């Protein structure tokens, strides 16, 4: 009489294979999680950069729409770093780009007001003014307009090297003031 022994335990080889398969699955899911997390951080950086850039752009557009170009002050019309406007009260409104920031100077105010959000660097900014002469002095007057080209980056890109993002913006704004 022989008694047959049945084993209900795993062999060492089976355990090693199971651990190896489990390790590979955990490694793949951890890498996927890290990639998704990195993409979410980058999307947040892009979103914040767009919001901050849009704030600056809207401030510029608001002043350009309700004002007119001050042709007595504006000497550079293509690629200028400054824009000189006259508001509805015929007071001077100036935008000046320096040190990666955009500043606003209004008549009656002392000094320059920084209108650039803290987390934004404007690495390039150029104003293109058309026409280059006061339209009131032209034979066929044109509505004044300003084309703005701006390149922005997140101010703390040193900390976010893998999320470094730059945003290029171009828009044209014409004045809503019609002088004759």
URUR-V313141 format. One record per backbone hydrogen bond with DSSP energy under -0.5 kcal/mol. CO is the residue of the C=O (numbers start at 1). NH is the residue of the N-H. E is the energy in kcal/mol with one decimal. If there is no record, write none. Layout:
BEGIN
CO;NH;E  CO;NH;E
END
This chain:
BEGIN
2;4;-0.6  3;5;-0.5  11;15;-2.0  12;16;-2.2  13;17;-2.4  14;18;-2.2  15;19;-2.5  16;20;-2.2  17;21;-2.5  18;22;-2.4  19;23;-2.5  20;24;-2.2  21;25;-2.3  22;26;-2.5  23;27;-2.5  24;28;-2.4  25;29;-2.3  26;30;-2.5  27;31;-2.2  28;32;-2.3  29;33;-2.4  30;34;-2.4  31;35;-2.4  32;36;-2.5  33;37;-2.5  34;38;-2.4  35;39;-2.4  36;40;-2.3  37;41;-2.0  38;42;-2.2  39;43;-2.5  40;44;-2.0  41;45;-2.1  42;46;-2.6  43;47;-2.5  44;48;-2.6  45;49;-2.4  46;50;-2.6  47;51;-2.5  48;52;-2.6  49;53;-2.5  50;54;-2.6  51;55;-1.8  52;56;-1.7  53;57;-2.6  54;58;-2.6  55;59;-2.0  56;60;-2.3  57;61;-2.8  58;62;-2.5  59;63;-1.7  60;64;-2.4  61;65;-2.6  62;66;-1.5  63;67;-0.9  65;176;-3.2  68;86;-2.9  69;71;-1.3  70;73;-1.3  70;74;-2.6  73;75;-0.8  75;77;-0.5  77;79;-0.5  77;129;-2.8  80;127;-2.5  81;97;-1.9  83;85;-0.5  83;95;-2.5  84;70;-2.6  85;93;-2.5  86;68;-2.3  87;90;-2.2  91;87;-2.6  92;107;-2.3  93;85;-3.1  94;105;-2.8  95;83;-2.4  96;98;-0.6  96;103;-3.1  98;101;-1.5  100;122;-2.2  101;98;-2.2  102;115;-2.5  102;116;-0.5  103;96;-2.5  104;113;-2.8  105;94;-3.3  106;109;-2.0  109;111;-0.5  112;114;-0.5  113;104;-2.8  113;115;-0.5  117;120;-1.7  119;155;-2.8  121;123;-0.9  121;153;-2.3  124;151;-2.8  126;149;-2.4  127;79;-0.7  127;80;-2.2  127;129;-0.5  128;147;-3.0  130;145;-3.0  134;137;-2.0  135;138;-1.1  139;141;-0.6  144;175;-1.7  145;130;-2.6  146;148;-0.5  146;173;-2.8  147;128;-2.6  148;171;-2.0  149;126;-2.3  150;169;-3.3  151;123;-1.7  151;124;-1.5  152;167;-2.9  153;121;-2.5  154;157;-1.0  156;159;-0.9  156;160;-1.0  158;161;-0.6  160;163;-1.0  161;164;-1.0  165;154;-0.9  167;152;-2.8  167;169;-0.5  169;150;-2.9  171;148;-3.2  173;146;-2.8  176;178;-0.6  177;179;-0.7
END
